Amino acid sequence: MDKKTLIAKIKELATGGDTSGNSIEQVFARCYNAVEKTLGITPFDEQLSAALSLCDGMMVQMQTGEGKTLSAVFAACSEAANGGAVHILTFNDYLAKRDYEWMKPVYDEMGVSVGYVTEKSDTAERKDAYKRQVVYLTAKEAGFDYLRDFVCFDPEKMVFPEQLNLAIVDEADSILIDEARIPLVIAGDLAAEDSSSTAQVYAKLSDFILDEHFEIDEESRNVYLTDEGADLAEDVFGCDIYSEEGAPLLAKVCACLKARAVLKEDKDYIVKDEHITLIDEFTGRAAIGRVFPGELQPAVEAKHGLKITSRGRIMGNIALQYFARLYPKIAGMTGTAELAREEFDALYGLPTDIIPTRLPCARTDHPLEMYFDREEKHAAIISAIEEAAEAQRPVLVGTESIEESEELAAILRTKGIECSVLNAKNDTEEAAIISRAGEKGAVTISTNMAGRGVDIKLGGEDCREKEFVTDAGGLLVLATSMRESSRITRQLRGRAGRQGDIGESRFFASLDDGIMTKYELHKLAGRHYPTEKVSGAIDDKSLLKEAERIQRISEGDAFDERSNLMKYTMIGEKHREQTFRRRKALLDGSYNAEMWQTHAPELYEEAAAKFDKDALQKKQNLILASLLNEFWCDYLDYTAYLREGIHLTQVAGRNPAEEYNIACEEYYDSAADSIPERMAEKLEALLDCSSLDEYKVAVPTKTYTYLLDDMAEEFKTKPLLLNVFDEEEPQPKPRKTEEPAEKPEKKKGFFASLFGKK
C-alpha cells in the first residue's frame, strides 16, 4: 500500500486496533502510543513518512526541527522487532548521549534494549552497549572499535559485533560525503619510528625563500622545490635528496616547508594545550583526534616548538565511506540530501526521499550579495548585525574560519554589541551556545555547521520571548562567504525558519573569497569583472551568475574526485576485509591454522612431543594472528609508497589506477611465499623455549587511534589521474561492486593456501 494509506492504517491501529504483531504498521502503531505515553508528543505524519523511508533504506531529507530523531526511533524499533540490530550513527558524542537519554523511555516502553557509546566509554561499557538491539554512537567510535578488534589478541576483549545489520546515519551528508574519505587509523608501538629529526630538518630550512627555493601550488596547497631549492637542500643536508635513500628526507623537507608557508594557525589548525588540533575544512570546528598525514603532523609541531609525538606504526585503517558499507543495510537523514542526491545514489545505492515540512516555510532567503573585497563585505555584514541588534532581533553568523569569527566579534565589541563566539577553540560549549541563539537580542558568531543537531527555538529554549522575537522578524542568519559546497550554505540558512517560524537568511561573498580565486572568477566573468574598487553590493547579474556557477563546478569536481578515487581504494578494502576476517577466525577458535603441520612437519612433530598439543595449536593460532598484523602493516606501508609514485606509470602510457590495483594484488598474494618460512622460523624459536609461555608473541603494548586528515593528496593533485579513466572505465556502482571479490574462485595466493576455499 502507498505511504499515505499506510500512515492512516498506523494511526487507526494506534487508536484501538491489534498491535501485537511485528508487521511494520503494527510496530509503528505500538511505537506511536509509546511516544505519546512517555514523551507526551503526538508524532506527525511527516515523521512517520520519514521513518517508513528509513525502513526502506532511503536517504531522507528533513529540515531542521522537523523531528529526525523521533523518526529514527520508529525505524529502529521496527528493525529490532524483527530480529535486527541497529546502529544509529550520530554527528558527535553529545548527540549520541542526548538522543539515547531522550528516546530511552520510548524504547523501554517498546521492550527494545538500547545503549550508547562515546569516546569516554571503557571496554566493558562498549561490550555491553553492542549487545543492545539499538546503539547510539558516532561513526568514528564504531569504526575505531572495529579497528581495535584487529589488534586485540583476546577474543573476550573484542567488542564490535561480528554480524552487522542496519545503520541509520544522522547528518548523513557530513559522514557519508564530506568526511567519507577520511581514514580512521589504529597504530601500535611496534617498530615505531622516532620523529624527532623533523625538528632538526625544520630548523635548517629557515633560509629557504618562497618563489626562489620552493613554490606553492595554490590549488593543491602543496609545496615543490625549485632547481635552486633542490641544490640548496643538497648543500644543507649533504645528500642527493632525489635518490632512493634521500626520499624520506625529501618528504620531511616538503612537509616542513608546507607547514611553514601553507598551513595557517586558526584557519587550518589551532594550538591548544600544547597540542596541534586540526580544524575541519567543512565545519570550521575542532577535529578532535585527527592528525595531518605522514611527515606533516610532526612538521607543524616543529613549527610551534612543541614536543613531536610518535604515533607508532599504522596497523589498520578504514575510510568512513567503507566502514559504512560494512553494514548490509544503510539509511540516512539530513537536511540537505537533495543537493547530494546523485552521490548518495551512485556511491551508496541510496535513493533520496524529500519529506515536506509540517508547516509551510516562512523564512525569506535572499539571493547572493557580492562585494568587491573582504573589507566591503565585512562592512555590509556588520551593518546588518547592527540593524538587527537595534531591534533586539537574534542573529546567527556563519563564518568560514576562526580568524574571521574572532575578527567580526572584535569589531562588534568595539561598537558595544555583545556576542557569543563559537568556534574550534570552545566547541565543548557549542550545544548550549547554539540553543540560546534564538533568544531576544542574541548575536552568535559561529564557524559553519557548529552546533549541528541542536534546535534554535525563537525566544530561547523555553520559547518565553517567542512573541517578541517573532515580531522582530525571527532569527536572522548571515553566511559570510561562498563555500565549496552549496550544502554548507543551505545548512546554515536552515537554522532559521524552524517548524514554520518566521526567519530570514542573507548570503554574502566577495571577489577575493578563496573559492573565487581558486576557480578564477575573473576569467569566467570576463568584461563583467570589475577592474576598480566598487562600494556596496555588486549588482551585475552576469557576474553573479558566474559566481554561482563556480560553486557548481567545485561540487562537480569534488564528486568526480571521490568517484575516481574509489578505483584506488576498493582493492585495499577487499584485502582488508579478508585479512581482518581470517585473523579473527584464528583467535575465536572457528579456524585452526595448520601452517606448521603442512610446511614444517618435522619441526611440528618435535614441538608436539615437547608441548601439549592443544596448547601448541592455540599458540600457533596466536603467532599467525600476530604475523597477520605484521603482514598488514607491511601492506599499508607498501600501498602508501605505491600511491606516491603511481602517477609515473602514465608516462609509459599505462592506466595508473589499473597498474595500482595490479601491483596491490600481486604484493598481497606474494605474502604466500614468505609466511610459511616466517612461521617456521618462529617454530624454531619456540622449540628453544622450555615452555610455551616462555615464548612471547609480538603484540603492541600501546595502541593509538586517530583520524588521518588525508584527502588522498597524491591523487587529488595530479589531474592525469582524475581524468584518464572517464571514457575507459565505468563509474563505481553501489555496494554490489565488492561482491565479486568474495567469490571463492577469485581467491588465490596467501589466503587460498592458508585457509583454503570458503
C-alpha positions in Angstrom: 0.0 0.0 0.0 1.1 3.6 -0.6 2.6 5.7 2.2 -0.5 7.8 2.8 -2.7 4.7 3.2 -0.1 3.0 5.4 0.2 6.1 7.7 -3.6 6.2 8.1 -3.5 2.4 8.9 -0.8 3.0 11.6 -2.9 5.8 13.3 -6.0 3.7 13.1 -4.3 0.7 14.8 -2.8 3.1 17.4 -6.3 4.2 18.5 -7.5 0.7 19.3 -6.5 -1.9 16.7 -4.4 -5.1 17.0 -0.8 -4.0 17.6 0.6 -7.3 18.8 2.3 -8.4 15.6 5.6 -7.4 14.0 4.3 -6.0 10.7 5.6 -2.5 10.0 2.2 -0.9 10.7 1.7 -2.8 14.0 5.2 -2.0 15.3 4.8 1.7 14.2 1.4 1.8 16.0 2.9 0.5 19.2 5.7 3.0 18.9 3.2 5.8 18.2 1.4 5.0 21.5 4.8 4.7 23.4 5.9 8.1 22.2 2.6 9.7 23.3 2.7 7.9 26.7 6.4 8.5 27.6 7.2 11.8 25.9 3.8 13.4 25.7 4.3 14.0 22.0 2.0 13.1 19.1 4.1 12.1 16.1 3.4 14.0 12.9 2.5 12.3 9.6 5.8 13.7 8.2 7.8 11.9 10.9 6.0 8.6 10.2 6.6 9.1 6.5 10.4 9.7 7.1 10.5 6.6 9.3 8.9 4.4 6.6 11.5 5.7 4.1 14.3 4.8 6.6 12.9 1.3 6.8 13.1 1.1 3.0 16.8 2.0 3.1 16.5 5.5 1.7 18.2 8.9 2.3 15.7 11.1 4.0 15.7 14.9 3.7 14.0 16.6 6.7 14.5 20.2 7.6 15.9 21.3 11.0 13.4 20.9 13.8 11.1 18.5 11.9 11.9 15.6 14.1 14.5 13.3 12.5 15.5 12.0 15.9 12.0 10.6 16.5 11.7 9.2 13.0 14.8 7.1 13.6 13.2 5.6 16.7 10.3 4.2 14.7 12.6 2.7 12.1 14.9 1.2 14.8 12.1 -0.4 16.7 10.7 -1.9 13.5 14.1 -3.5 12.7 14.6 -4.6 16.3 11.1 -6.2 16.5 12.1 -8.4 13.5 15.4 -9.5 15.0 17.8 -6.9 13.6 20.3 -4.8 15.4 20.5 -1.1 14.7 23.4 1.4 15.0 22.3 5.0 14.9 25.4 6.9 13.8 25.3 10.5 15.1 27.3 13.6 14.3 29.1 13.8 17.7 29.3 12.2 21.1 27.0 14.9 22.6 24.2 13.9 20.2 24.7 10.2 20.8 24.2 10.5 24.6 21.5 13.2 24.2 19.4 11.1 21.8 19.9 7.9 23.9 18.7 9.6 27.1 15.9 11.5 25.3 14.5 8.4 23.5 15.2 5.7 26.1 11.7 5.9 27.7 10.2 5.0 24.3 12.5 2.0 23.8 11.8 0.9 27.3 8.1 1.0 26.7 8.6 -0.9 23.5 10.7 -3.6 25.2 13.7 -2.7 23.0 17.1 -2.7 24.6 19.1 0.5 23.9 22.6 1.7 24.7 25.2 4.3 23.7 28.9 4.6 23.2 31.1 7.7 23.4 34.8 8.3 23.3 34.9 8.0 27.1 33.2 4.6 27.2 35.5 1.8 28.5 35.8 -1.7 27.1 33.2 -3.2 29.4 30.7 -0.4 28.6 31.3 -0.8 24.9 30.8 -4.5 25.0 27.6 -4.2 26.9 26.3 -1.5 24.6 26.9 -3.5 21.5 24.8 -6.3 22.9 21.7 -4.0 22.9 19.3 -4.0 20.0 19.8 -0.3 19.3 23.0 1.6 19.9 23.6 5.4 19.6 27.2 6.3 18.7 29.3 8.2 16.2 30.6 6.5 13.1 34.1 7.4 14.3 33.7 5.4 17.6 32.1 2.4 15.8 35.0 2.4 13.3 37.6 2.6 16.0 36.1 -0.3 17.8 36.2 -2.3 14.6 39.9 -1.5 14.2 40.7 -2.2 17.8 39.5 -5.7 17.4 42.0 -6.2 14.7 44.9 -5.6 17.1 43.3 -7.3 20.0 44.6 -10.8 20.9 42.0 -11.7 23.5 38.6 -12.6 22.0 37.0 -11.7 25.3 38.1 -8.1 24.9 36.8 -7.8 21.4 33.7 -5.6 21.4 32.5 -4.9 17.9 29.6 -7.1 16.7 30.5 -9.9 14.3 27.2 -9.6 12.5 26.1 -6.1 11.4 22.6 -5.3 10.2 21.2 -1.7 9.9 23.0 1.6 10.2 20.9 4.8 10.3 23.2 7.7 9.6 22.2 11.0 11.1 23.6 14.2 9.3 24.5 11.7 6.6 25.9 14.3 4.1 28.6 15.1 6.6 29.5 11.5 7.4 29.0 9.8 4.0 30.2 12.7 1.8 32.2 15.4 3.5 34.2 13.1 5.7 33.7 9.9 3.6 37.4 9.5 2.6 38.9 10.4 6.0 40.6 7.2 7.2 40.2 6.0 10.7 43.6 4.8 11.9 44.8 2.5 14.6 48.6 2.4 15.2 50.8 0.4 17.6 54.2 0.9 19.2 55.6 -1.9 17.1 58.8 -0.6 15.3 57.6 3.0 15.7 60.0 5.5 14.1 61.3 8.4 16.1 60.1 11.7 14.5 62.5 14.0 16.5 64.6 14.5 13.4 61.8 16.5 11.8 62.5 19.4 14.2 66.2 19.4 13.1 65.1 19.5 9.4 62.6 22.3 10.1 65.3 24.4 11.7 67.7 24.0 8.7 65.1 25.4 6.3 65.0 28.9 7.6 67.0 30.3 4.6 64.6 28.8 2.0 62.8 31.6 0.2 59.3 31.3 -1.4 59.4 31.5 -5.2 63.1 31.2 -5.2 63.8 27.9 -3.5 60.3 26.5 -3.4 56.9 27.2 -4.9 53.3 26.6 -3.8 50.6 25.0 -5.9 47.6 27.1 -4.8 45.0 24.6 -6.0 46.5 21.6 -4.3 48.1 23.6 -1.4 51.3 21.6 -1.9 54.9 22.7 -1.9 57.6 21.9 -4.6 61.3 22.6 -4.6 62.7 24.6 -7.5 66.0 23.6 -9.0 67.7 26.2 -6.9 65.9 24.8 -3.8 67.0 21.3 -4.6 70.6 22.4 -4.9 70.4 24.3 -1.6 68.8 21.3 0.1 71.6 19.0 -1.1 74.2 21.5 0.2 72.4 21.8 3.6 71.8 18.1 4.2 74.8 16.7 2.3 73.0 14.1 0.2 71.2 13.6 -3.1 67.6 14.2 -2.0 66.2 12.7 -5.2 67.9 9.4 -4.7 66.0 6.4 -3.2 67.9 6.9 0.0 67.0 10.6 0.1 63.3 10.1 -0.4 62.4 10.2 3.3 64.4 13.4 3.8 62.7 15.0 0.8 59.3 14.1 2.3 60.4 15.8 5.5 61.7 18.9 3.7 58.5 19.4 1.7 56.3 18.8 4.8 58.3 21.4 6.8 58.0 24.0 4.0 54.3 23.3 3.7 53.8 23.7 7.5 55.7 27.0 7.4 54.3 28.6 4.3 50.9 27.0 3.6 49.2 25.9 6.8 47.8 28.7 8.8 47.2 28.8 12.6 43.5 29.5 13.4 42.5 28.5 9.9 43.9 25.0 9.3 44.7 24.2 13.0 44.8 25.6 16.4 47.4 25.2 19.2 45.6 24.1 22.3 47.1 22.6 25.5 50.5 22.2 23.8 48.9 20.1 21.0 48.0 20.7 17.4 44.3 20.4 16.9 43.1 20.4 13.3 40.1 22.4 12.0 37.6 20.6 9.8 37.5 22.3 6.4 33.8 21.8 6.1 32.6 22.6 9.6 35.2 25.0 10.9 35.2 23.1 14.1 37.9 21.4 16.0 38.6 18.0 14.5 39.5 16.2 17.7 41.7 13.2 17.2 42.5 14.0 13.6 46.1 14.5 12.5 47.9 15.6 9.4 49.2 12.8 7.2 52.8 11.5 7.0 55.5 14.0 8.0 53.1 16.9 8.0 52.0 16.5 11.6 55.5 16.5 13.2 56.4 19.4 10.9 53.6 21.5 12.2 54.6 20.5 15.8 58.2 21.6 15.0 56.9 24.9 13.6 55.5 25.7 17.1 58.3 24.2 19.1 56.1 21.5 20.5 57.1 18.0 21.6 57.0 15.9 18.4 54.7 13.0 19.1 55.2 9.4 17.9 52.0 7.6 16.9 53.5 4.3 16.2 53.2 2.2 13.1 49.9 2.1 11.3 48.4 -1.3 11.9 45.0 -0.8 10.4 42.8 1.8 8.8 39.4 2.2 7.1 37.8 5.2 5.5 34.3 6.2 6.8 32.9 5.6 3.4 33.9 1.9 3.5 33.1 1.5 7.2 29.5 2.5 6.4 29.4 -0.1 3.6 30.2 -2.9 6.1 26.5 -2.7 7.1 24.2 -4.8 4.9 21.6 -2.1 5.2 22.1 1.7 5.4 19.6 4.5 5.7 20.3 8.2 6.4 18.9 11.5 7.4 20.0 15.1 6.7 18.5 18.5 5.9 20.3 18.7 2.6 20.0 15.3 0.9 18.6 16.7 -2.3 21.8 18.5 -3.1 23.8 15.3 -2.9 21.2 13.0 -4.4 23.4 11.8 -7.2 26.3 10.9 -4.9 24.1 9.1 -2.4 22.7 7.0 -5.2 25.9 6.4 -7.1 28.2 5.6 -4.2 25.8 4.0 -1.7 22.8 2.9 -3.7 20.6 5.2 -1.5 17.6 6.9 -3.3 16.6 10.2 -1.7 13.1 10.9 -0.3 12.3 14.6 0.4 9.9 14.9 3.3 7.8 18.2 3.1 7.8 20.4 6.2 4.8 20.1 8.5 4.1 23.8 8.2 4.9 26.0 5.2 8.4 27.6 5.4 8.1 31.2 6.4 11.8 32.0 6.0 12.9 34.6 3.5 16.1 33.6 1.7 17.8 36.5 -0.1 20.0 35.9 -3.2 23.7 36.1 -3.2 25.2 39.5 -2.3 28.6 40.1 -3.9 31.1 42.7 -2.7 34.4 43.8 -4.2 36.6 42.6 -1.3 36.7 41.3 2.2 36.6 44.8 3.7 33.5 45.8 1.8 31.8 42.5 2.6 32.5 42.8 6.4 31.2 46.3 6.4 27.9 45.1 5.0 27.8 42.2 7.5 28.4 44.5 10.4 25.8 46.9 9.2 23.2 44.0 9.0 24.1 42.9 12.5 23.8 46.4 13.9 20.4 46.8 12.3 19.2 43.6 13.9 20.7 44.4 17.3 18.9 47.7 17.2 15.6 45.8 17.1 16.9 43.1 19.5 16.5 40.5 16.8 18.6 37.4 17.2 21.4 36.9 14.7 23.4 33.8 13.8 26.5 34.5 11.7 28.2 31.6 9.9 31.9 32.3 9.2 34.5 30.4 7.2 37.2 30.4 9.8 38.2 31.0 13.4 40.2 34.0 12.3 37.1 35.6 10.6 34.8 34.8 13.6 37.1 36.5 16.0 37.7 39.4 13.7 34.0 40.1 13.4 33.5 39.6 17.1 36.2 42.2 17.9 34.6 44.8 15.6 31.2 44.2 17.1 32.5 44.6 20.7 34.1 48.0 19.8 30.6 49.0 18.7 29.2 47.9 22.0 27.4 44.8 20.7 28.0 41.8 22.8 28.2 38.4 21.1 28.9 34.7 21.7 31.7 33.2 19.6 31.5 29.6 18.8 34.5 28.1 17.0 37.0 25.4 17.3 38.5 26.9 20.4 35.4 26.4 22.6 33.3 23.8 20.8 32.6 21.9 24.0 30.0 24.5 24.8 28.5 24.5 21.3 25.2 22.9 22.1 24.5 25.4 24.9 25.6 28.4 22.9 23.6 27.3 19.8 20.5 26.6 21.9 20.5 30.2 23.1 21.0 31.7 19.6 17.2 32.4 19.3 17.0 34.5 22.4 16.0 38.1 22.3 18.9 40.3 21.2 21.4 37.3 20.9 24.3 37.7 18.5 26.0 34.4 17.8 29.1 34.1 15.6 29.9 30.6 14.6 32.0 28.6 12.2 29.8 26.9 9.7 27.7 24.0 10.9 28.7 24.3 14.6 26.0 23.0 16.9 24.6 20.8 14.2 21.7 18.7 15.5 20.7 21.3 18.1 17.4 23.2 17.6 17.4 27.0 17.7 14.0 28.0 19.2 12.7 31.5 18.9 12.7 33.2 22.3 15.2 30.8 23.8 15.0 27.1 24.9 11.7 27.8 26.8 10.3 30.0 24.0 9.5 32.5 26.7 10.1 35.5 24.4 9.0 33.9 21.2 6.3 36.5 20.5 8.8 39.4 20.8 11.3 37.7 18.6 8.7 36.8 16.0 7.5 40.4 15.9 11.2 41.4 15.4 11.4 39.2 12.3 12.6 35.9 13.8 16.2 34.6 13.6 18.4 36.3 11.0 21.1 34.1 9.6 24.1 35.6 7.8 26.6 33.5 5.8 29.9 35.3 5.3 31.4 33.6 2.3 30.7 31.2 -0.5 31.9 27.7 0.4 32.9 24.9 -2.0 29.6 23.1 -1.4 26.2 24.7 -1.5 25.1 22.3 1.2 27.1 24.2 3.7 25.2 27.4 2.9 21.8 25.5 2.8 22.5 24.0 6.2 23.2 27.5 7.6 20.1 29.0 6.0 18.1 26.1 7.5 18.9 27.2 11.1 16.2 29.8 10.7 12.6 29.1 9.9 12.2 26.1 12.3 8.8 24.4 12.1 7.2 27.2 10.2 8.7 30.0 12.3 9.4 33.3 10.6 13.1 33.9 9.7 15.5 35.4 7.2 18.8 34.5 5.7 21.4 36.5 3.7 24.4 35.2 1.9 27.5 37.4 1.5 30.5 36.8 -0.8 33.4 38.8 -2.1 35.6 38.6 -5.2 38.6 37.7 -3.0 36.9 34.7 -1.4 39.1 31.6 -1.6 36.8 29.8 -4.0 36.6 32.8 -6.3 40.4 33.0 -6.7 40.8 29.2 -6.9 38.4 28.9 -9.8 39.5 32.2 -11.4 36.2 34.1 -11.4 37.9 37.0 -13.2 38.4 34.7 -16.2 34.9 33.3 -16.2 33.3 36.7 -15.8 35.5 38.4 -18.4 34.5 42.0 -19.0 31.9 41.9 -16.2 34.6 41.5 -13.6 35.3 45.0 -12.0 38.7 46.4 -12.5 38.4 49.1 -9.9 37.1 49.0 -6.3 33.3 49.1 -6.1 31.5 50.4 -3.0 28.5 48.4 -1.8 26.9 45.3 -3.4 27.8 44.5 -7.0 24.6 44.1 -9.0 26.0 42.8 -12.3 23.8 39.8 -13.0 26.3 38.1 -15.3 29.0 38.3 -12.6 26.6 36.9 -10.0 25.6 34.1 -12.4 29.3 33.1 -12.9 30.0 33.2 -9.2 27.2 30.8 -8.5 28.4 28.6 -11.4 31.8 28.4 -9.6 30.2 26.6 -6.7 28.6 24.1 -9.0 32.0 23.5 -10.7 33.5 22.9 -7.3 30.8 20.4 -6.3 31.2 18.6 -9.6 35.0 18.4 -9.2 34.6 17.0 -5.6 32.1 14.4 -6.7 34.3 13.3 -9.7 37.3 13.1 -7.4 35.5 10.9 -4.8 34.2 8.6 -7.5 37.6 8.2 -9.3 39.5 7.7 -6.1 37.4 4.6 -5.4 39.3 2.9 -8.2 42.4 3.1 -5.9 40.8 2.2 -2.6 38.4 -0.6 -3.3 41.2 -3.2 -3.9 42.6 -2.3 -0.4 39.1 -2.7 1.1 38.8 -6.2 -0.4 42.2 -7.2 1.1 41.4 -5.6 4.5 38.1 -7.5 4.8 39.8 -10.8 4.0 42.7 -10.2 6.4 40.5 -9.0 9.3 38.0 -11.8 8.9 40.7 -14.6 8.8 42.6 -13.1 11.7 39.5 -13.1 13.9 38.8 -16.7 12.9 42.2 -17.7 14.3 41.5 -16.1 17.6 37.9 -17.1 18.2 38.5 -20.8 17.6 36.4 -21.0 14.4 39.6 -21.9 12.5 42.8 -23.7 13.4 46.0 -22.9 11.5 47.9 -25.8 10.0 51.0 -23.9 8.8 53.4 -25.9 10.9 51.8 -29.2 10.1 51.9 -28.5 6.4 55.1 -26.6 5.8 57.3 -27.7 8.7 56.1 -31.2 9.6 59.3 -32.4 11.2 59.6 -29.4 13.5 55.9 -29.6 14.3 56.3 -33.3 15.4 59.2 -32.3 17.6 57.1 -29.5 19.1 54.1 -31.7 19.6 56.2 -34.2 21.5 57.6 -31.5 23.7 54.5 -29.4 24.4 50.8 -30.1 25.0 49.2 -30.5 21.5 46.1 -28.4 22.2 48.1 -25.6 23.8 50.5 -25.8 20.9 47.6 -25.3 18.4 46.4 -22.2 20.3 50.0 -20.9 20.3 50.2 -21.4 16.5 46.9 -19.6 16.0 48.2 -16.7 18.2 51.5 -16.5 16.4 49.9 -16.5 13.0 47.4 -13.8 14.1 50.4 -11.7 15.2 52.1 -12.3 11.9 49.0 -11.2 10.0 49.2 -7.9 11.9 52.9 -7.6 10.7 51.8 -8.5 7.2 49.1 -5.9 7.1 51.5 -3.2 8.4 53.8 -4.0 5.6 50.9 -3.9 3.1 49.8 -0.5 4.3 53.4 0.8 4.1 53.7 -0.6 0.6 50.5 0.9 -0.7 51.3 4.3 0.8 54.7 4.2 -1.0 53.0 3.0 -4.2 50.5 5.8 -4.2 53.3 8.3 -4.1 54.8 7.2 -7.4 52.0 5.5 -9.3 51.3 8.6 -11.5 54.6 8.0 -13.2 53.1 5.0 -15.0 51.1 7.5 -17.0 54.4 8.4 -18.7 54.6 4.9 -20.0 51.1 5.1 -21.4 49.6 2.8 -18.9 46.5 3.3 -16.8 47.6 4.4 -13.2 44.5 3.0 -11.5 44.9 -0.3 -13.3 48.6 -0.5 -12.5 48.0 0.3 -8.9 45.4 -2.4 -8.5 47.6 -5.0 -10.2 50.6 -4.1 -8.0 48.5 -4.3 -4.8 47.1 -7.7 -5.8 50.5 -9.0 -6.6 52.0 -7.8 -3.4 49.2 -9.2 -1.4 49.3 -12.6 -3.0 53.1 -12.8 -2.8 52.8 -13.0 1.0 52.2 -16.7 0.5 55.8 -17.1 -0.4 57.1 -15.6 2.9 54.5 -16.6 5.5 55.3 -20.3 5.7 59.0 -19.6 6.1 58.5 -16.9 8.7 56.2 -19.2 10.6 58.8 -22.0 10.5 61.4 -19.5 12.0 59.0 -18.8 14.8 58.5 -22.5 15.4 62.3 -22.9 15.7 62.4 -20.1 18.2 59.6 -21.8 20.1 61.4 -25.1 20.3 64.3 -23.3 22.0 61.9 -22.4 24.9 61.4 -24.6 27.9 57.6 -23.8 27.9 55.0 -22.3 25.6 54.5 -19.4 28.0 58.2 -18.5 27.7 57.7 -17.6 24.0 56.3 -14.1 23.8 54.2 -13.2 20.8 54.9 -9.8 19.4 51.9 -7.6 20.4 51.7 -3.8 20.7 51.9 -2.7 24.3 50.1 0.5 23.4 47.8 1.5 20.6 46.7 4.9 19.3 43.5 5.8 17.4 43.1 8.9 15.3 41.7 10.2 12.1 44.1 10.9 9.3 43.5 14.2 7.6 44.4 12.5 4.3 42.3 13.5 1.4 44.5 11.5 -0.9 46.6 14.4 -1.9 48.8 12.3 -4.2 45.8 11.6 -6.4 44.0 14.8 -5.9 46.9 16.9 -7.1 47.5 15.0 -10.3 44.9 15.8 -12.9 46.1 13.0 -15.1 44.9 10.5 -12.6 41.5 12.0 -12.3 40.7 12.4 -15.9 42.4 9.5 -17.7 39.6 6.9 -16.9 36.4 8.7 -17.8 36.0 7.0 -21.2 37.9 3.8 -20.3 36.1 2.7 -17.2 32.6 2.9 -15.9 31.8 4.9 -12.7 31.8 2.9 -9.5 28.5 1.3 -8.6 26.9 0.8 -5.2 28.0 -1.8 -2.7 27.4 -4.6 -5.1 30.8 -3.8 -6.8 32.6 -5.5 -3.9 30.7 -8.8 -4.2 32.9 -10.4 -6.9 35.9 -10.1 -4.6 34.2 -12.6 -2.2 33.7 -15.4 -4.8 35.9 -18.4 -3.9 37.3 -18.8 -7.4 38.8 -15.3 -7.2 40.7 -16.1 -4.1 44.3 -17.1 -4.6 47.8 -16.7 -3.1 48.2 -16.2 0.6 44.7 -16.7 1.9 43.9 -19.5 -0.6 46.9 -21.6 0.6 46.5 -20.6 4.2 42.8 -21.2 4.7 41.5 -22.9 1.5 38.2 -22.1 0.0 35.2 -20.8 1.9 
